[in-house]
């Protein structure tokens, strides 16, 4: 999960009202498989769903650092952000249909024998994580209190950079979203070299619409209908399979909740 900037930014005055079918400026940082490189054959499954529902010509998807994207949406410069939890984008407009689930995990080298048992189990490790992301209350508190033991990176391909540092023994563990970790490991041929353990419960993810976007409620409703339609037709499962994923609905129903 990604962490929201502290404090609220006032919605910019003079924002031009938008119709429900007008262009949607969608932003986020690179977080494959949720959202990936714009224009790529696989731009991310959330992006593909939005393109299907709203039309490719109506979706302006670009990459932007996460905190900047959320701030820009609050200021009325954007219509939506991808891969958001309700906690991270308070005040934004969310649909009723989640577009995935996030489970934060800790990744160690194969054979490390590490077992996550709360904050105390992290004290002997050098960790790598992503700047401005949230990994749950417990881990966030640990990172804030132990900055000398945690390397925080931002920018492009941060997950891959952190995984390479792990395998080079420059850090002892990497904290990341489960789907992002597994996608990156498979893409880099590293999946047999690490061990992955969950450190929190499943959290729903969404495309969140900016609070100053006058068409937000209607766009969220339209996206909900699109997700349901894709699920009923089987098209959603086919789309997700391209990213090595299955439908999150049954997984969320079975997952333990906080």
N, C-alpha and C positions, 0 to 999 in steps of 0.2 A: 504494500500500500504506500501511497505517496503522501507526504505531509503538507498540510496547508500552511501558507505563510501566516505568522502570528499577526492578528489585527485585521480589521476590515478596511477596504479601500472604498471610498464613496464612488457610486456609479457616476460616470462622467456626464456632465450636463450636455444637452443638445444631441443625444444619441438619436439617430434616425430610426423611426419605427420600421419593423420588418414584417412582411407577410409570412404566413406559415410555410409557403412554398418558395421563399426567396433563398438566396445562397446562404449556406451555413458554413461559417468559418470554424473548422474543428482543429484544435491544437492539443498537443501533448508531447512529451519527450519520447524517444524511441524505447518502446516497451513490448517487444515481440514476445508472444504472438498476438497480443491484444492490438497493438498498433505498431507498425514497422515503417520502413522507408517509403515516403510518398512516391508514387509512380512505379513502384516495384511490382512484379508479378504477384507478390504476396505482400500487400501493404498493411496486413494485420486483419484479423477476422472481424474486429469491431468496425474497422473502416469499411470492409467489404459489405457488412450488413447495412451500414448507413448509406453506402453508395446504392445498394439495391433498393432500399426503402425510399430514399429521397431523390435518387438519380445521380449519376456521376457528375453531370454538369452542374448540379446544385450543391455539391459538397466540395469545399475548398479545404483540403487537408494538408497541413504542413507541420513540421516538427518545431518545437519550442521548449526550452527548459521548463520543467513542470511548474515551479513556483511562479515564473513569469506568465505562463499560460493561465493559471488560475487568477492571478492579479489582473491580467489583461481582460479576461472574461468579466470580472467584477467591475472593471472600468467601462464596460460596454464596447470594447474593441473587438470582441469575439462573441460568437453565439454559443459555443459548446467546447467542452474538454473531454477527452477520452480516457477511460481507465480510472475513474474516480469512485471512491467510496463516499457514502453519505457523511461520514465523519470528516473527511478531507475537504469537502466542498459544501460546507454548511451554508444554507440559504439558497443554494442552486435548486433548479427544478429537475426532479428525477421522475422517470417513468415507474410503472409498477413491475415491469419485467426486467430482472437483472440481466446483464449481458456477459456474465461470467462470475467466477468466484476466485478470490485470492486466499492462499494459505502461505504464510511466511515460513521459510525453512532455513536451517543452518546447514551449510555444505562443508564437509571436511574431506581430506584426502582419504582414499581407500585404505583401510587398515589402521586408522587413527585410534579406534576404540573409544572415541569421544561419545558421551551421551548427554544430551541436553536435559538439565534438571533445574531450570530457573537461572536467575542472575548469577548465583554463586558459581555455577558450573562454567561461566564464561571468564572468570577472573584470570585464569592461566593462559588465555588465548589472545593472540593478536588477530583482530577482526578486520574485515573489509566490508563496507556497505556503501550505499549511494546517498549523496548529499540531498537533503530536503525530502527524503522518504520517511515514512513511518512504518515501524515493524511491530507495532503493538505496544501497549502501555509499559509492560515490563522491560522489554528490550530497549525501547526509547529512553527510559529512565536510566538504564545501565549505560547506554552510549553517552548520554548527557553528563553522567558522573565520571566517565572513564575515557575522556577524549584522547588521552595519551596511549590508549590501547586499541583505538579504532581508527582506521584509515577511511576517510570519506571522500569519494570521487564524484565529479559531475562531468557532463559532456556526452559525447557519442560513444556507443559501445562500452559503457561502463561495466555492464555485467561480464562481458568477455574479458575485459581488462582485469577485473577482480578474480575471475576464475583462473586466468593465466598466472596471476600473482600467487594464488593458492597452490597451483601445481609446481611453481618454481620455489615454493617454501618461503616466500616473502611474507605471507600471512598464514595463520593456522586455520582460519574458517572464513566463509563468506555468508552473509545474510542476504536473502533474495526471495522473491515470490516463486512459488513452486513451478508454475507454468513457464515463467520466464527462464528460470534456471534450467528446467528440462529441455526447453526449446533451444537454448544457447548451447547446452552441453552436447545435444545431438548434432547441432549444426557444426560444432567445432571438433566433433569426434572425441569428446572428453568424457562421455557418459559412463564408461566403465572404469573411470579413474577416481571417482568420488563416492562419498556416502551422503545421503540427504535425510534430514530429520525435520518433521514439522515442529514449529515452536508456538503456534497459535491456532485458533479456530477459523473456519471458513468465513470470509467476509464478502458480501455481494459487491460487484463492480458494475458501473454504468457509464454510458455517455451522459454527462450532466450538462444541462442547459443553463446558460448564464441568467442570473436573477434580473438583469436589466433587458433581457431579450423579450420583446413584447409577444413574440410568437412561441415562446418556450413551452408553454403548457400544451399547445396544439402539436408542436413538433415532438414532444415527449410522448403524447398519445399516439401519434402516427408511427413512431418508432416501436412502441409497444405492440401495436397491431401488426407491424411488419415482422417482428420477431415471432409472434404467435403464428402468423401465416407461414413463415419459413419453416417453423418447427412442424406444423401440421403436414406440409407438403413433402417433408424429408429433405428439403434443400439445405436446411441448417446443418444437419448431420454431415451432408456431403461437403459443405463449405468447411466445417471444422476439421474434417478428416484431412484436408489439405495441409493443416497445421499440426497434424498428429494428435488432435484433441477429440473428445466426445462432448455431447451435450452436458452442460453443467447442471441442468434442472434435477435429474435424479441424484447427482453427486451432492448437491446442496441439501436435498431432502434427507439424505442418509448421513450427512456430516454432523458431528456433535456441534452444538451451538454454545456460545459463551453463557 
